[in-house]
Amino acid sequence: MSFIPRINKTFADVHLTNEEIRRYGRHLIMPEVTLEGQQKLKAARVIVIGTGGLGAPILAYLAAAGVGTIGVVDFDTVDISNLHRQIIHKSNNVGKLKTQSAVEMMKEINPLIEIKTYDTSLRSDNALDLLRDYDVVIDGTDNFPTRYLVNDACALLDKPNVYGSIFRFEGQATVFWASQGPCYRCLFPEPPEAGSVPSCAEGGVLGVLPGVIGTIQATEAVKLIIGAGDPLIGRLLLFDALKMKFKELKLRKDPKCPLCGPAPTVTELIDYQFFCGEAPAQKKATFIEEIDVEDVKEAIDGGRIPAEIDLLDIREPFEAKIAQIPQSKLISLQDFSGRMHELDSAREIWLYCKDGARSGKAWKLLHDAGFRKIKNVAGGIDAWSEDIDPSVPRY
């Protein structure tokens, strides 16, 4: 019996053409799949949230496997920095919507499937409507508000949530399904403090890592659809690429879970940005005093840096070797707390990083320590390269 009740009821009405039988022949001769399993795949509807590092292999393999209807949700465009890991996008698609770029590759892989695109972010006001008509939801996102949103929406709709996450050399995967086992909130009842966990854009990720984790997610989705094997429900699979080791942890439902426990208090979708402590960008800007890279350029040309102003690069030393704004001094965020005593609070201090996020954290550390002549360079060295000096490499 299929793990997905709707598919189990409807797959017998789905027929494969001779072309499809030829295409999926290596599936059909597997006793765990057979013609029946391929019919289930064709009958299935799977939606993938995100077309980035995880979404790329997920979408490619679901298309190749013959999943009949695939939904693709993303609002971003392809950037050249995506290409080392997001293999569904190609160099000539830089600047295109990621959904369009992904569909081009998926159609090249398999023109026999139906693909529905949603050029939007997943939000509390659209999640239930977007996910409702799909059998399996696959989370390929990289931020905590959306992970909690996907989890809660799936629990309210009784959908399996095939989860994966990656960072640097490590990844993890599982299947959250509130009616069958634990949900994401059982594992992480509370989100981490905002800004305490660096994103892949801040900390990096090995380009091949999402291929491993995303392929595991695609495998789990196929297993759920055809009803074969043991899904990762109640099991968290951990992968360390440096050591080339897998480890498995058992997950149990939390009897006090506010979403899937016996006395739920979360009965509708909430404000997940607020829940995760992430204030809207405009509110951050009113708190952290910012300047533009044009102001930095003017101060350098006028000799104010370093005569009157300390320009601090708070990235890591290996990042500074890639590119640096002239006249800046390197103090990495990791060492910042221990080196603040080196700074003169009577002087103006301007801070920058790659994109303004980490330097914003350094700004808060200084502000909390009593510094007041401090400013954060909006957009960091990315903005410097884009708006001031295009010869400075972006990474």
C-alpha positions as CSV (number, residue, x, y, z in Angstrom):
1,M,0.0,0.0,0.0
2,S,1.2,3.5,-0.8
3,F,2.1,5.8,2.1
4,I,0.0,8.4,0.4
5,P,-3.7,7.5,0.6
6,R,-4.8,9.6,-2.4
7,I,-2.3,8.0,-4.7
8,N,-3.2,4.5,-3.5
9,K,-6.8,5.3,-4.5
10,T,-6.2,6.8,-7.9
11,F,-3.0,5.3,-9.4
12,A,-4.9,2.5,-11.1
13,D,-6.6,5.0,-13.3
14,V,-3.2,6.3,-14.6
15,H,-1.8,4.6,-17.6
16,L,1.8,4.6,-19.1
17,T,2.4,5.2,-22.7
18,N,4.8,3.0,-24.6
19,E,7.3,5.9,-24.5
20,E,7.0,6.1,-20.7
21,I,7.4,2.4,-20.4
22,R,10.6,2.6,-22.4
23,R,11.8,5.7,-20.4
24,Y,11.2,4.2,-17.0
25,G,12.1,0.6,-17.9
26,R,14.8,0.3,-15.2
27,H,12.1,1.2,-12.6
28,L,9.6,-1.3,-13.9
29,I,11.9,-4.3,-13.6
30,M,12.5,-3.6,-9.9
31,P,10.2,-5.7,-7.7
32,E,9.9,-2.8,-5.2
33,V,8.6,-0.5,-8.0
34,T,7.1,-2.4,-10.9
35,L,4.5,-0.9,-13.3
36,E,2.3,-0.2,-10.3
37,G,4.9,2.0,-8.6
38,Q,5.6,3.9,-11.8
39,Q,1.9,4.6,-12.1
40,K,1.9,5.9,-8.6
41,L,4.8,8.2,-9.5
42,K,2.9,9.5,-12.5
43,A,-0.2,10.1,-10.3
44,A,1.8,11.9,-7.6
45,R,1.9,15.6,-7.0
46,V,5.0,16.9,-5.3
47,I,5.8,20.5,-4.4
48,V,9.4,21.7,-3.8
49,I,10.0,24.9,-1.8
50,G,13.2,26.5,-3.2
51,T,15.3,25.9,-6.3
52,G,18.6,26.4,-4.7
53,G,21.3,24.0,-3.6
54,L,18.8,21.4,-2.3
55,G,16.1,22.1,-4.7
56,A,18.4,21.6,-7.7
57,P,19.0,17.9,-7.4
58,I,15.6,17.3,-5.9
59,L,13.8,18.8,-9.0
60,A,16.1,17.1,-11.4
61,Y,15.7,13.6,-10.0
62,L,11.9,14.0,-9.4
63,A,11.6,15.0,-13.1
64,A,13.7,12.1,-14.2
65,A,11.8,9.6,-12.0
66,G,8.5,10.6,-13.7
67,V,6.7,12.3,-10.9
68,G,3.6,13.4,-12.8
69,T,3.1,16.9,-11.4
70,I,5.8,19.0,-9.8
71,G,5.3,22.4,-8.2
72,V,8.2,24.8,-8.0
73,V,8.2,27.7,-5.5
74,D,10.9,30.4,-5.6
75,F,10.9,34.2,-6.0
76,D,14.7,34.7,-6.6
77,T,16.8,35.1,-9.7
78,V,19.8,33.1,-10.7
79,D,23.1,34.6,-9.6
80,I,26.6,33.5,-10.7
81,S,27.4,32.7,-7.1
82,N,24.7,30.0,-7.2
83,L,26.2,28.0,-10.0
84,H,28.8,26.0,-8.0
85,R,26.1,24.1,-6.2
86,Q,22.7,24.8,-7.8
87,I,23.3,22.5,-10.8
88,I,19.8,22.9,-12.3
89,H,20.8,26.4,-13.3
90,K,23.2,27.2,-16.1
91,S,25.5,30.1,-16.8
92,N,23.4,31.5,-19.6
93,N,20.4,31.7,-17.2
94,V,22.1,34.2,-14.8
95,G,19.5,36.9,-14.1
96,K,16.5,34.8,-15.0
97,L,13.8,33.8,-12.5
98,K,15.0,30.6,-10.8
99,T,11.6,28.9,-11.5
100,Q,12.0,29.6,-15.2
101,S,15.6,28.3,-15.2
102,A,14.7,25.2,-13.3
103,V,11.8,24.4,-15.6
104,E,14.1,24.6,-18.7
105,M,16.4,21.9,-17.3
106,M,13.5,19.8,-16.0
107,K,11.8,19.8,-19.4
108,E,15.1,18.8,-21.0
109,I,15.3,15.9,-18.6
110,N,11.7,14.8,-19.0
111,P,9.2,16.6,-21.3
112,L,6.4,14.2,-20.2
113,I,5.7,15.7,-16.8
114,E,3.6,18.7,-15.8
115,I,5.4,21.5,-13.9
116,K,3.7,24.3,-12.1
117,T,5.6,27.4,-11.1
118,Y,4.9,29.8,-8.3
119,D,7.1,32.9,-8.5
120,T,6.6,34.0,-4.9
121,S,7.9,33.5,-1.5
122,L,6.1,31.0,0.8
123,R,4.2,33.1,3.4
124,S,1.6,32.6,6.0
125,D,-1.1,34.0,3.8
126,N,-0.5,31.7,0.8
127,A,1.1,28.5,2.2
128,L,-2.0,26.5,2.8
129,D,-3.4,27.3,-0.6
130,L,-0.1,26.5,-2.4
131,L,0.5,23.2,-0.6
132,R,-3.1,21.9,-0.3
133,D,-3.3,20.1,-3.6
134,Y,0.0,18.3,-3.3
135,D,0.8,14.9,-1.9
136,V,4.3,15.5,-0.7
137,V,6.1,18.7,0.3
138,I,9.9,19.0,0.1
139,D,11.6,21.7,2.0
140,G,14.6,23.0,0.2
141,T,14.8,26.3,2.1
142,D,17.7,27.8,4.1
143,N,16.1,29.9,6.8
144,F,14.3,29.2,10.0
145,P,11.1,31.2,9.5
146,T,10.3,29.3,6.3
147,R,11.2,26.0,7.9
148,Y,8.7,26.5,10.7
149,L,6.2,27.8,8.2
150,V,6.5,24.7,6.0
151,N,6.3,22.4,9.0
152,D,3.2,24.0,10.5
153,A,1.4,24.2,7.1
154,C,2.2,20.5,6.5
155,A,1.0,19.5,9.9
156,L,-2.3,21.4,9.5
157,L,-2.8,19.8,6.1
158,D,-1.6,16.4,7.1
159,K,1.2,16.3,4.5
160,P,4.6,14.7,4.7
161,N,7.4,17.3,4.9
162,V,10.7,15.9,3.5
163,Y,13.3,18.0,5.2
164,G,16.9,18.7,4.5
165,S,19.5,21.3,5.6
166,I,23.2,22.0,4.8
167,F,26.1,24.0,6.1
168,R,29.7,23.9,5.1
169,F,30.5,20.2,5.1
170,E,27.5,18.9,7.1
171,G,24.0,18.1,6.2
172,Q,20.9,16.4,7.6
173,A,17.6,14.9,6.3
174,T,14.4,13.5,7.7
175,V,10.7,13.2,7.1
176,F,8.4,15.2,9.4
177,W,4.8,14.0,9.3
178,A,2.8,15.0,12.3
179,S,0.2,12.3,11.9
180,Q,2.8,9.6,11.5
181,G,5.6,10.8,13.8
182,P,7.4,13.9,15.0
183,C,7.3,17.3,13.4
184,Y,10.0,19.9,13.1
185,R,8.9,21.6,16.4
186,C,9.4,18.3,18.2
187,L,13.1,18.5,17.3
188,F,13.4,22.3,17.6
189,P,10.7,23.6,19.9
190,E,12.2,27.1,19.8
191,P,14.2,28.8,17.0
192,P,17.8,29.8,17.7
193,E,18.5,33.3,18.6
194,A,18.3,35.5,15.5
195,G,21.7,35.8,13.9
196,S,23.3,33.1,16.0
197,V,23.4,30.6,13.1
198,P,25.2,31.8,10.0
199,S,23.6,31.2,6.6
200,C,25.3,29.5,3.8
201,A,26.0,33.0,2.3
202,E,27.9,33.9,5.5
203,G,29.5,30.6,6.3
204,G,29.8,28.9,3.0
205,V,28.8,25.4,1.8
206,L,30.7,22.7,-0.1
207,G,29.3,22.7,-3.6
208,V,28.7,18.9,-3.8
209,L,27.0,18.7,-0.3
210,P,23.5,19.7,-1.4
211,G,23.7,17.1,-4.1
212,V,24.1,14.4,-1.4
213,I,21.3,15.7,0.9
214,G,19.0,16.8,-1.9
215,T,19.2,13.4,-3.5
216,I,18.3,11.8,-0.2
217,Q,15.3,14.0,0.0
218,A,14.3,13.0,-3.5
219,T,14.7,9.4,-2.6
220,E,12.5,9.7,0.4
221,A,9.8,11.4,-1.6
222,V,9.9,8.5,-4.2
223,K,9.7,5.9,-1.4
224,L,6.7,7.7,0.2
225,I,4.9,7.7,-3.1
226,I,5.5,4.1,-4.2
227,G,5.1,2.8,-0.6
228,A,8.5,1.0,-0.5
229,G,11.1,0.7,2.2
230,D,11.4,2.5,5.5
231,P,11.0,6.3,5.3
232,L,13.0,8.6,7.6
233,I,10.0,9.3,9.8
234,G,11.3,9.4,13.3
235,R,14.9,9.3,12.2
236,L,17.3,12.1,11.6
237,L,20.1,11.3,9.2
238,L,23.3,13.2,9.7
239,F,26.1,13.5,7.1
240,D,29.6,14.7,7.6
241,A,31.3,15.1,4.2
242,L,34.8,15.7,5.7
243,K,34.8,12.4,7.5
244,M,32.5,10.8,4.9
245,K,30.3,9.4,7.7
246,F,26.6,9.0,8.2
247,K,25.0,8.9,11.6
248,E,21.4,8.3,12.6
249,L,19.5,9.8,15.5
250,K,16.1,8.6,16.7
251,L,13.4,11.3,16.9
252,R,10.3,11.0,19.0
253,K,7.1,13.0,19.2
254,D,7.2,15.6,21.9
255,P,4.1,15.1,24.1
256,K,4.3,18.9,24.8
257,C,4.6,19.9,21.2
258,P,2.4,22.9,20.6
259,L,1.6,21.8,17.1
260,C,1.3,18.0,17.0
261,G,1.0,17.2,20.7
262,P,-2.3,16.0,22.3
263,A,-3.1,19.6,23.4
264,P,-2.0,21.8,20.5
265,T,-1.9,25.6,20.9
266,V,-0.7,26.3,17.3
267,T,-3.8,25.8,15.3
268,E,-3.1,28.3,12.5
269,L,-0.2,29.8,10.7
270,I,1.5,32.7,12.6
271,D,4.0,35.5,11.9
272,Y,7.2,33.4,11.5
273,Q,9.6,36.3,11.1
274,F,8.4,37.5,14.5
275,F,8.5,34.0,16.0
276,C,12.1,33.6,14.9
277,G,13.1,37.0,16.2
278,E,13.8,38.4,12.8
279,A,12.6,42.0,12.5
280,P,11.7,43.4,9.1
281,A,14.6,45.0,7.3
282,Q,13.3,48.5,7.6
283,K,13.1,48.2,11.4
284,K,16.7,47.0,11.5
285,A,17.8,50.0,9.5
286,T,16.3,52.4,12.0
287,F,18.2,50.7,14.8
288,I,21.6,50.1,13.2
289,E,22.9,53.4,11.8
290,E,24.1,52.7,8.2
291,I,26.1,54.5,5.5
292,D,26.4,53.8,1.8
293,V,29.6,52.7,0.0
294,E,29.5,56.1,-1.7
295,D,30.1,57.7,1.7
296,V,33.1,55.3,2.3
297,K,34.6,56.2,-1.1
298,E,34.2,60.0,-0.4
299,A,35.9,59.5,3.1
300,I,38.8,57.6,1.6
301,D,39.3,60.1,-1.2
302,G,39.2,63.0,1.3
303,G,41.7,61.3,3.6
304,R,39.3,61.0,6.5
305,I,40.0,57.2,6.4
306,P,42.2,56.4,8.3
307,A,43.0,59.9,9.6
308,E,39.6,60.4,11.4
309,I,37.7,57.2,10.8
310,D,38.6,53.6,11.5
311,L,37.2,51.4,8.7
312,L,37.0,47.8,10.1
313,D,36.7,44.7,8.0
314,I,35.1,42.1,10.2
315,R,35.2,39.2,7.8
316,E,37.6,36.2,8.1
317,P,41.2,36.5,7.0
318,F,40.7,34.1,4.1
319,E,37.9,36.4,2.8
320,A,40.1,39.5,3.1
321,K,42.6,37.7,0.8
322,I,39.9,37.6,-1.9
323,A,39.1,41.3,-1.8
324,Q,39.2,44.2,0.6
325,I,38.1,47.9,0.7
326,P,41.2,50.1,0.7
327,Q,42.5,51.6,4.0
328,S,40.5,49.0,6.1
329,K,41.7,47.1,9.1
330,L,40.8,43.4,9.6
331,I,39.2,42.3,12.9
332,S,37.1,39.2,12.3
333,L,33.8,38.8,14.0
334,Q,35.0,35.7,15.7
335,D,37.7,37.8,17.5
336,F,35.7,41.0,17.8
337,S,34.6,40.7,21.4
338,G,38.1,40.0,22.6
339,R,39.6,42.9,20.6
340,M,37.2,45.7,21.2
341,H,39.6,47.1,23.8
342,E,41.9,48.0,20.9
343,L,39.4,50.5,19.5
344,D,39.1,54.2,20.4
345,S,35.5,55.1,21.2
346,A,36.3,58.7,20.6
347,R,36.9,58.0,16.9
348,E,34.4,57.2,14.3
349,I,34.2,53.5,13.5
350,W,32.7,52.2,10.3
351,L,32.2,48.4,9.9
352,Y,31.8,46.3,6.8
353,C,31.6,42.6,5.9
354,K,30.5,40.7,2.7
355,D,26.9,42.0,2.7
356,G,26.3,44.0,5.9
357,A,24.9,41.2,8.0
358,R,27.9,40.2,10.1
359,S,29.0,43.9,10.4
360,G,25.6,44.6,11.8
361,K,26.3,42.1,14.6
362,A,29.6,43.8,15.3
363,W,27.8,47.2,15.4
364,K,25.5,45.8,18.1
365,L,28.5,44.5,20.1
366,L,30.1,48.0,20.0
367,H,26.8,49.7,20.8
368,D,26.2,47.4,23.8
369,A,29.7,48.2,25.0
370,G,29.0,51.9,25.0
371,F,30.4,53.0,21.6
372,R,28.3,55.6,19.8
373,K,30.3,56.9,16.8
374,I,29.6,53.7,14.9
375,K,28.1,53.0,11.5
376,N,27.5,49.9,9.4
377,V,28.4,49.9,5.7
378,A,25.2,48.9,3.9
379,G,25.7,46.0,1.5
380,G,29.3,45.5,2.5
381,I,32.0,44.7,0.0
382,D,29.4,43.4,-2.4
383,A,28.0,46.9,-2.7
384,W,31.5,48.3,-3.0
385,S,32.2,46.0,-6.0
386,E,28.8,46.7,-7.6
387,D,28.6,50.4,-7.1
388,I,32.2,51.7,-6.7
389,D,34.9,49.4,-8.1
390,P,33.8,46.6,-10.4
391,S,37.4,45.2,-10.5
392,V,36.9,44.0,-6.9
393,P,35.8,40.4,-7.2
394,R,32.5,39.3,-5.7
395,Y,32.2,35.9,-4.1
